[in-house]
Amino acid sequence: MTGTSVYASSKSDEHGDSSVAGGIALGMVTSTTRGNKDGAKNRGAYQLNGYAMNLSFDNGEKQRMLFGFCHGDRTDPFLGGTMYWMKESEAERDLPVDWKMVITENEDQFYVPGDLKEGEVFRLVISPKVELNGRSMEDWFKETVTENLSYLGDPLLASNWKSQQGLHQYYNAFKENGGDLYVLYYGMKTRSRFGRFVRLVVSDAAMAERYAKELQPALKEAFRQ
């Protein structure tokens, strides 16, 4: 009707739900508000199982939704009937074109040379930026690498730490499927108060050489982001 406006909004987060609705007409103003501080239906845990995400909420509710990625490089994820657009990172865009990404249940992501031979392994994980919270980059790097190594198994060699011109490195080896794999960590402080690391796992010296020639520029760019 002429001279009438209606508005409504709602919000749901870890603190609970809140909503407000109202209307303005000739000679009349009305509004209602509702709040609920119980955020249990907005908190919980999730588990990935193939192309499904199982959601378990703190209020006991359970939900199973279709989940996956629209592209092989794990960009543009979809949940239920909604797709979420992602911006491609510069480091990812600079990867050599003959490398491909392989997804497994045990790794966040790793890149594999296109001509990888049977039995050879080359894995790469670039961590997100983490706020150092006043810690030195060296202390954070050692703490993070020590914790991250637990996902790979017991190290076979003595700890080998090295720091030079702001670049922190760690080298070791571990067993997987009866063979020896070599792991290298590189860490560097990024912009402001953040740090990140790169984990590289190889089983062949030729691949390590390819890494140094082809992939290292992309890794250095990752530290700058």
N, C-alpha and C positions, 0 to 999 in steps of 0.2 A: 504494500500500500504506500502511497505517496507520503513522505515524511516519516517513514518507519525504517529502522535499521536493527538488525539482529547480529549479535556476535557470540562466539563461543571458542574456548580453547581448553586444551587438556595437556597434562604433563605426567609422565611416569618415569621414575628413576629408582636408584637404590634406596631412596628415602621413602618412597611410597607414591601414591597417586594424588593428583589435585586437578580440579577442573573449575572453570568459571563460565557462566552463560548469562546473557542479559539481552535486553531489548529496549529500544527507545521509540516511542510513538507520540503522537500529538497528545500532550497533556498527561503522559504516563511514562515512568521510568521503572524498570524492574530488573533485578539481577539475582542470581543464585550462585553459591560457591559450595564446593564439596572437597574435603580433604581426607586422606587416609595415610597415616604414618607407617603402616605395615608394608614394608618393601619386600616381603618374602616372595611375592610372585614375580619380582624383578631380579632376584638373585638366584644363584644356583651353580650347577656344573654342566659341562657338555662333554660328549664323547663322539668321536667320528668313527663311523663304521661303513666303509665303502663310500657310496654316494648318499649317505644319510647322516644327519646330525641328531643325536639323542640328547634332549634337554631334560634335566632334572632340577626342578625349582625347589626352593627352600620351603615352600608351603605344601610340598608333597605332590604337586602336579607334574606330570611327565608328558613330553611331546616329542614326536619324531618328524623331522622335516627333511625334505630333499636338499642336499648340499653338494656343491662342487664348484669347478672353475670353468669359465667359458673358453679359456685358451690353455695350451700346453705349458705356458710359462707361469701358470698359477696367477693370472690376473683376471679381473672382472669376476669375482665370486658371485654365486647365486645362493639364496637361502629361501626355501619355499618357492614362491612365485616372484620374488624380487631379486633383481640383479644390482650389484653395487659396482659402480665404475671406479677404476683405479688409474692413477697416473703412473706411467712407466718411469722407473728410475733411470738416471743417466748412466749409472754403473751397469745396469742390466742391458741398456740399449747398446753399450759399447762392447759387449761380449762378442768374441769372434763368431761369425755367422755359421761356421761349421761345428759349433758346439751345441749340444742339446741338453735340455733339462729332464731329469728322471725323478719321479716321485716314488718314495717308498713309505711304509708305515713308520719307520724308525728315524727318518731324517726329515728335517724341515724342507730342505731342497738341496740338490747338488747338480752341478753341471758336468757333462761327460763329453769328451772329444768325439766327433762323429765317427772316427775310425778306430774306436776302442776295440781292442781284441778280447776274445773270451778269456776270462780269468784276470784281466787287468781292472784296476779300480782307480777312479779319480773322482773325488767328491769335494764339493766346495760349499761352504755355508758362510754367508755374510750376515753378521748379527745386526739387530737394530741398534740405534744409538741409545746409550744408557747414561743417565745423569750420574756423575761421579759423587755428588753429595759431599764435597770437601775432601775426598780421598785423592791421593796421587794416582796418576794414570798407571804407574808401575804396580802399586799395591792392588788397584782394581783389576788389572790384567792378570796378575798371579792368582788372585782369589777366584776370578771368573774362569780361568783356564783349568784350575784344579777342580772346580765343580763340574765343568763341562766334560772333563776327561772321564768322569764316572759313567757317562753314557757310552764310552768306547771300550771300557774294560780296564784291567790293570796294566799300567805302563811296563814295558820290558826293560827300559834303560833308566839310568840315573837322570834326574831332572836336569834339563839343559835350557837355562834362561839366558837371554841376551838382550841388551838394550843399547841402541845407538841412534843419536840424533832424533830422539822422540819416537822411534819405531821400536816396539817391544816384540821379541820373538821367543817361541818355545818349540822345542823339537823332541820327539820321542817315537816309540813304536809300540804296537800292541798286536794281539792275535785276533784273527777273525777267520772262521771256517778253516782252521788248520794252517793258515798262512800268516806271514808277517806283513803288516801294513804300517806305513810311516805317516805320522801326523805332524803338521806344522801349524802353529798359531801365529798370527800377526796382529798386533794391536797398536792403535794410535789414538791420540786425543783429536777429536774433531773440533768443530766450532764451539766456542764458549766453554761450557762446563761438561761437555759430553765426551764419551769414548765409545769405541766399537772394536770388534775383533773379526778376523777372518780365519776360518778353520779349513785347512786343506789336508786331504787324506789321499795318498798315492801308493801304488804297488809296483810302479815301474819308473826307472830313471828317465826314460825318454819322455814320459808324460810330464815329469817334473821340469824338464827342459822346455817343453811346450808351454808350460805354465809361465815360466820366467819370460819367455819371448812374447807370448800372445795375450796372456791374461793379466799379467802384472799391472799394465796401465789401467785396466778397469778396476782393479783392486785399489790402487792408489786414489782413483777418482771416488771410490766408495767411501774412503776415509774423509774426504773433503765435504761430503754432503751433510 
